[in-house]
Amino acid sequence: MQAAKQGHTALVVCSTAFVTLGRSQLKALGGADLPIAVMPHPFGVRTRAEVRALAESLVAEIARLAVGGEDKTAGKTDDQSTADTRAASITVADDFNEFNEECERRSWSDGLPLVPPTLVRVDAMLAATHRARSEIVAHIAPGFGAASVERIAINAVMAGCRPEYLPVLLAAVEAVADEKFNLQGIQATTNSATPWIIVNGPLAASLGINAGLNCLGQGNRANATLGRALRLVLQNIGGARPGQMDRATHGQPGKYTFCCAENEAANPWPPLHVERGFNADENVVTVVGAAGTLNMNSHSKDAADLLRAIALSLVYPTSNDYHFAGAPWVILSPEHAEVLQRGGMSKHDVKRGIWEQSKMPAGRFAHKDYDRAKHTREAELGGFSADTPVPIAPTPAEIGIIVAGGPGTHSVYVPTFGQTRAVSRKVKP
């Protein structure tokens, strides 16, 4: 009320597609009373004259709000505030269907049936970690809800996790909250990005996390429920509800679950966690901001020829990795990894070959995307023209490679959100 009388000194501008997100984040960050001036969405397809008219209208709206005018966006929130460290208890009928209907009403569901997180089940889940139930593991963007060990355990129960999976999930939550991962961008973007969990170390095998045949597919409880539990944490604690703070245009199936282990036994090179500075006997979770998957099927038995085919499969002009100097990933099947290793290639050689042979002429971008890529990458590349060879990542080292899967001449390209970097965390008891 005081701000309205004296006139606002600050406000926020966003498009209509992001009003709910903007209002919710303002509340989470302590600026709930700030007004929002709204730009009609979309505006990228408008003519110059239409954009000018919209801008003039927006200036008038900013001026109106700045002197205390009524904020028409007030109350439009998707409040996921979780300031208390303890989760609240609710009472529902002792019926599986009734519980799931209640979850749908409260937008706690991912659309699949959930396991009721009773006190007994949550306590059994918490018994699998030495960490205090009230410990805050992270604050989860975009709503910045407090992800306590207890709240994470509740979502693990709902996802169907076994208690022994909880330490892996806690490490994954820590990892996605790292600034380098850019969870804010991944949670709220119109892109299809979602976290992909990679597990390394002895624990992967003891928990039965699939690293072999169909490791990205169905049929394995650990893979399915760990990936699902992380998504529920991001939705129910972070507030990224589909169509509200989660603004993905299409999304992707990986937003249900995306988790696997590396097939270290079939890897001819040091495994991922060792490459990233951990000891071979340590248990490590790595999270990647994945935009999807592309199957790469090649029967080539010549290392140089196979590497060329893989590199060229990564090249497409609508890729965020090219627009923003990303850090894409390749999952090599054991057969492809063996072909490359027998050809005398180290993992560094494979990364270097992919980086060199996947450079794309800037002229292949759409005109507006060319301007965007020029803005983001001109300084890095020392100039920018239609003939400039644009690399998929700033350096070969930023291309991620793991070996996973079973028999077969298939590998997988995993493009990324672009403005994200993989983060690894050691699993704690």
C-alpha positions in Angstrom: 0.0 0.0 0.0 2.8 2.4 0.9 4.4 1.8 -2.5 1.1 2.5 -4.3 0.8 5.9 -2.5 4.3 7.1 -3.2 4.7 5.6 -6.7 6.6 2.5 -7.6 10.4 2.8 -8.0 10.9 -0.6 -9.7 8.9 -2.9 -11.9 9.3 -5.9 -14.1 8.6 -6.3 -17.9 7.7 -9.7 -19.4 5.6 -11.1 -22.1 2.1 -12.6 -21.6 3.4 -16.1 -21.9 5.6 -15.6 -18.8 3.4 -13.6 -16.4 2.6 -16.5 -14.1 6.3 -17.4 -13.9 7.3 -13.8 -13.3 4.8 -13.2 -10.5 5.7 -16.5 -8.8 9.4 -15.8 -9.0 8.9 -12.3 -7.6 7.1 -13.8 -4.6 9.9 -16.4 -4.1 12.6 -13.7 -4.3 10.9 -11.3 -1.9 9.5 -8.8 -4.5 5.9 -10.0 -4.5 4.5 -6.4 -4.5 6.4 -5.3 -7.6 4.2 -4.6 -10.6 4.6 -6.3 -14.0 4.2 -4.5 -17.3 3.1 -7.0 -19.9 4.3 -7.2 -23.6 1.8 -9.2 -25.8 3.3 -12.5 -26.9 4.4 -13.4 -29.5 6.3 -10.4 -30.8 9.0 -12.1 -32.8 6.7 -12.4 -35.9 5.5 -8.8 -35.8 6.4 -6.2 -38.4 8.6 -3.3 -37.5 5.6 -1.0 -37.4 3.7 -3.4 -35.1 6.6 -3.7 -32.8 6.8 0.1 -32.6 3.1 0.3 -31.7 3.5 -2.4 -29.0 6.6 -0.6 -27.6 4.7 2.7 -27.4 1.8 0.9 -25.6 4.3 -0.7 -23.2 5.9 2.6 -22.4 2.5 4.0 -21.5 1.9 0.9 -19.3 5.3 1.3 -17.6 4.5 5.0 -16.9 1.1 4.1 -15.5 2.5 1.5 -13.1 5.4 3.7 -12.0 3.0 6.2 -10.5 1.0 3.6 -8.6 -1.5 2.4 -11.2 -3.3 -0.8 -10.6 -1.3 -3.9 -11.4 -3.5 -6.2 -13.5 -1.2 -9.2 -13.0 -1.6 -9.2 -9.2 -2.6 -12.6 -7.9 -1.5 -14.5 -11.0 1.0 -16.9 -9.3 1.8 -20.5 -9.2 3.0 -20.4 -5.6 5.4 -23.2 -4.7 6.8 -21.5 -1.6 8.4 -23.9 0.8 10.0 -21.8 3.4 9.5 -24.2 6.3 11.9 -27.1 6.6 9.3 -29.6 7.6 6.7 -30.9 5.1 3.1 -30.6 6.1 0.9 -33.6 6.6 -2.5 -34.0 4.9 -5.2 -36.6 5.4 -6.8 -38.3 2.4 -9.0 -41.3 2.1 -7.1 -44.7 2.4 -7.6 -45.4 -1.3 -5.0 -45.4 -4.1 -7.3 -43.8 -6.6 -8.5 -41.1 -4.3 -4.9 -40.2 -3.4 -3.9 -39.9 -7.1 -7.0 -37.8 -7.8 -6.0 -35.5 -5.0 -2.5 -35.3 -6.5 -4.0 -34.3 -9.8 -6.1 -31.6 -8.2 -3.1 -30.2 -6.4 -0.9 -30.5 -9.6 1.6 -32.8 -7.8 1.3 -35.5 -10.5 3.3 -36.1 -13.6 0.3 -37.9 -15.2 1.3 -41.4 -14.1 0.1 -43.1 -10.9 2.0 -42.1 -7.8 2.7 -44.1 -4.6 1.1 -42.5 -1.5 3.9 -41.0 0.7 2.7 -42.2 4.0 4.6 -41.4 7.2 5.8 -45.0 7.3 7.0 -45.0 3.7 8.8 -41.7 4.1 10.5 -42.7 7.3 11.7 -45.9 5.6 13.1 -43.8 2.7 14.9 -41.4 5.2 16.5 -44.4 6.9 18.6 -44.9 3.8 20.6 -41.7 4.5 22.6 -40.3 7.4 21.5 -36.7 6.5 19.1 -34.9 8.7 15.5 -34.8 7.4 15.5 -31.0 7.9 18.7 -30.4 6.0 18.2 -28.1 3.0 19.9 -29.7 0.0 19.1 -26.8 -2.4 16.6 -24.1 -3.3 15.1 -25.2 -6.6 14.5 -22.7 -9.4 12.2 -21.2 -10.7 10.1 -21.1 -7.6 13.1 -21.5 -5.3 11.4 -23.9 -3.0 13.5 -25.3 -0.2 14.4 -28.9 -1.1 14.9 -30.5 2.3 16.0 -34.1 2.6 12.5 -34.9 3.8 10.7 -33.2 0.9 13.0 -35.0 -1.6 12.3 -38.3 0.1 8.5 -37.7 -0.2 8.9 -37.2 -4.0 11.1 -40.3 -4.1 8.4 -42.3 -2.5 5.8 -41.0 -4.9 8.0 -41.9 -7.8 8.4 -45.5 -6.7 12.0 -45.4 -5.6 13.5 -48.0 -3.3 15.0 -46.4 -0.1 18.6 -47.2 -1.2 18.2 -45.0 -4.2 17.8 -41.8 -2.0 21.5 -40.9 -1.7 21.8 -40.9 -5.5 18.7 -38.7 -5.8 20.1 -36.3 -3.2 23.3 -36.0 -5.2 21.3 -35.3 -8.4 19.3 -32.5 -6.7 22.6 -30.9 -5.5 24.0 -31.1 -9.0 21.1 -29.5 -10.8 21.1 -26.6 -8.4 24.7 -25.7 -9.3 24.9 -22.4 -11.0 26.7 -23.9 -14.0 23.8 -26.2 -14.8 21.5 -23.2 -15.2 18.4 -24.8 -13.7 16.5 -21.5 -14.0 16.9 -21.5 -17.7 16.1 -25.2 -18.1 13.0 -25.2 -15.9 11.4 -22.1 -17.5 12.4 -22.3 -21.1 10.3 -22.9 -24.1 12.9 -25.4 -25.2 12.5 -29.1 -24.6 15.5 -29.4 -22.1 15.4 -31.7 -19.1 18.0 -33.2 -16.7 19.6 -36.4 -17.7 21.2 -38.4 -14.8 24.4 -40.4 -15.4 25.6 -42.6 -12.6 29.1 -43.9 -12.2 30.9 -46.0 -9.7 30.3 -49.4 -7.8 26.9 -48.2 -6.6 25.5 -48.1 -10.1 25.8 -51.9 -10.3 24.8 -52.6 -6.7 21.6 -50.6 -7.2 20.9 -52.3 -10.6 21.0 -49.1 -12.6 20.9 -50.2 -16.2 24.0 -49.3 -18.3 23.5 -51.9 -21.0 20.7 -53.0 -23.3 17.9 -50.5 -23.4 19.6 -48.3 -20.8 17.6 -45.2 -21.9 14.3 -47.2 -22.2 11.7 -48.9 -20.1 12.0 -51.9 -17.9 14.3 -51.0 -15.1 13.0 -49.7 -11.8 16.1 -47.8 -10.7 16.5 -45.9 -14.0 12.8 -45.2 -14.2 12.1 -44.0 -10.7 15.3 -42.0 -10.1 14.8 -40.0 -13.2 11.1 -39.6 -12.4 11.8 -38.6 -8.8 14.1 -35.8 -9.9 11.4 -34.5 -12.2 8.9 -34.6 -9.4 11.3 -32.6 -7.2 11.7 -30.0 -10.0 7.9 -29.8 -10.4 6.7 -30.0 -6.8 9.5 -28.2 -5.0 10.8 -26.0 -7.8 7.4 -25.1 -9.0 7.9 -26.0 -12.7 4.4 -27.2 -13.4 3.7 -27.8 -17.1 2.0 -24.9 -18.7 2.6 -22.6 -15.7 6.2 -22.0 -14.7 7.4 -24.8 -17.1 6.9 -23.0 -20.4 8.2 -25.8 -22.8 6.6 -25.5 -26.2 6.5 -29.3 -26.7 8.6 -30.9 -23.9 10.0 -34.4 -24.5 9.5 -38.0 -23.2 12.7 -37.5 -21.1 10.7 -35.1 -18.9 9.1 -38.2 -17.4 12.4 -39.8 -16.6 16.0 -39.7 -18.1 18.6 -41.8 -16.2 21.2 -44.4 -16.9 24.6 -45.6 -15.7 27.8 -45.7 -17.8 28.8 -49.2 -19.0 32.2 -49.0 -17.4 33.0 -52.6 -18.0 32.7 -52.1 -21.8 34.4 -48.7 -21.8 37.9 -48.9 -23.4 38.8 -45.5 -21.9 38.7 -44.0 -18.3 35.0 -43.7 -17.2 33.3 -40.4 -17.0 33.7 -39.8 -13.3 37.4 -40.5 -13.4 37.7 -38.1 -16.4 36.0 -35.5 -14.2 38.5 -35.8 -11.4 36.9 -38.5 -9.1 38.5 -41.8 -8.0 37.4 -44.9 -9.8 35.9 -46.4 -6.6 33.8 -43.3 -5.8 30.1 -43.1 -6.6 29.2 -40.1 -8.7 26.1 -38.5 -10.3 26.5 -36.3 -13.3 23.5 -34.2 -14.6 23.2 -32.9 -18.2 20.7 -30.4 -19.6 19.5 -32.6 -22.4 17.3 -31.4 -25.3 16.5 -34.9 -26.6 18.2 -37.9 -28.3 19.1 -39.0 -31.8 19.9 -42.6 -32.8 23.1 -42.9 -34.9 23.2 -46.2 -36.7 26.4 -47.0 -38.5 28.0 -50.4 -39.4 31.4 -48.8 -40.3 34.4 -50.7 -38.9 36.8 -48.0 -40.0 37.5 -45.7 -37.1 38.1 -42.5 -39.1 35.0 -43.2 -41.3 32.8 -43.9 -38.2 34.0 -40.8 -36.5 33.3 -38.7 -39.5 29.7 -40.1 -39.7 29.1 -39.4 -36.1 30.4 -35.9 -36.3 28.3 -35.0 -39.3 25.2 -36.4 -37.5 25.5 -33.6 -34.9 25.3 -30.8 -37.5 21.9 -29.1 -37.7 21.3 -25.3 -37.9 18.5 -25.1 -35.3 20.8 -26.4 -32.6 21.2 -24.5 -29.4 24.7 -25.9 -29.0 25.7 -24.0 -32.2 23.7 -20.9 -31.2 25.2 -20.6 -27.7 28.5 -22.6 -27.8 27.1 -25.5 -25.9 28.5 -28.8 -24.5 26.8 -31.6 -26.4 27.0 -35.3 -25.5 27.5 -38.6 -27.3 26.6 -42.0 -25.9 28.9 -44.4 -27.7 27.7 -48.0 -27.9 30.4 -50.6 -26.8 30.8 -51.7 -30.4 31.4 -48.2 -31.7 33.7 -47.4 -28.8 35.7 -50.6 -29.6 36.0 -49.6 -33.3 37.4 -46.2 -32.4 39.7 -47.5 -29.7 41.1 -50.2 -32.0 41.7 -47.5 -34.6 44.2 -46.0 -32.1 41.9 -43.2 -30.8 41.8 -42.0 -27.2 38.7 -40.3 -25.9 40.5 -37.0 -26.4 41.1 -38.0 -30.0 37.4 -38.8 -30.5 36.4 -35.4 -28.9 38.8 -33.6 -31.1 37.7 -35.4 -34.3 34.0 -34.7 -33.5 34.7 -31.0 -32.8 36.7 -30.5 -36.0 34.4 -32.4 -38.3 31.1 -31.0 -37.0 31.9 -27.3 -37.7 29.0 -25.8 -39.6 29.2 -22.8 -41.9 27.3 -19.9 -40.3 25.4 -19.3 -43.5 23.3 -22.4 -42.8 21.6 -20.6 -39.9 18.2 -19.0 -40.5 18.6 -15.3 -41.0 17.4 -14.3 -37.5 19.4 -17.2 -35.9 22.5 -16.0 -37.8 22.2 -12.6 -36.1 21.7 -14.3 -32.7 24.7 -16.6 -33.2 26.8 -13.7 -34.4 26.0 -11.8 -31.2 26.8 -14.8 -28.9 29.9 -16.2 -30.7 31.6 -13.5 -32.7 34.1 -12.6 -30.0 34.9 -16.3 -29.4 35.5 -16.9 -33.1 37.3 -13.7 -33.9 34.8 -12.5 -36.5 31.6 -13.9 -38.1 30.4 -14.2 -41.6 28.4 -16.6 -43.7 31.6 -18.7 -44.3 32.7 -18.8 -40.7 33.0 -22.4 -39.5 31.1 -22.5 -36.3 32.1 -25.3 -33.8 29.4 -27.0 -31.8 31.3 -26.3 -28.5 34.0 -23.7 -27.6 36.6 -26.5 -27.2 36.8 -30.3 -27.8 37.0 -30.9 -24.1 33.4 -29.6 -23.7 32.0 -32.4 -25.7 30.8 -35.1 -23.3 31.3 -38.8 -24.1 30.1 -41.9 -22.2 30.0 -45.5 -23.2 26.6 -47.2 -22.6 24.2 -49.6 -24.1 24.4 -53.2 -25.2 25.3 -55.0 -28.5 24.4 -53.2 -31.7 25.9 -50.7 -34.1 24.0 -47.7 -32.6 25.2 -44.7 -30.7 23.2 -41.7 -29.4 23.6 -38.0 -29.9 22.3 -35.9 -26.9 22.1 -32.2 -27.8 21.8 -29.8 -24.9 20.0 -26.6 -23.9 23.2 -24.8 -25.0 23.4 -22.5 -22.0 24.1 -25.2 -19.6 27.1 -27.3 -18.4 27.1 -30.7 -16.9 27.7 -30.9 -13.1 28.9 -33.9 -11.1 28.4 -34.7 -7.4 29.8 -37.4 -5.2 27.1 -39.6 -3.6 27.0 -39.2 0.1 25.6 -41.8 2.5 
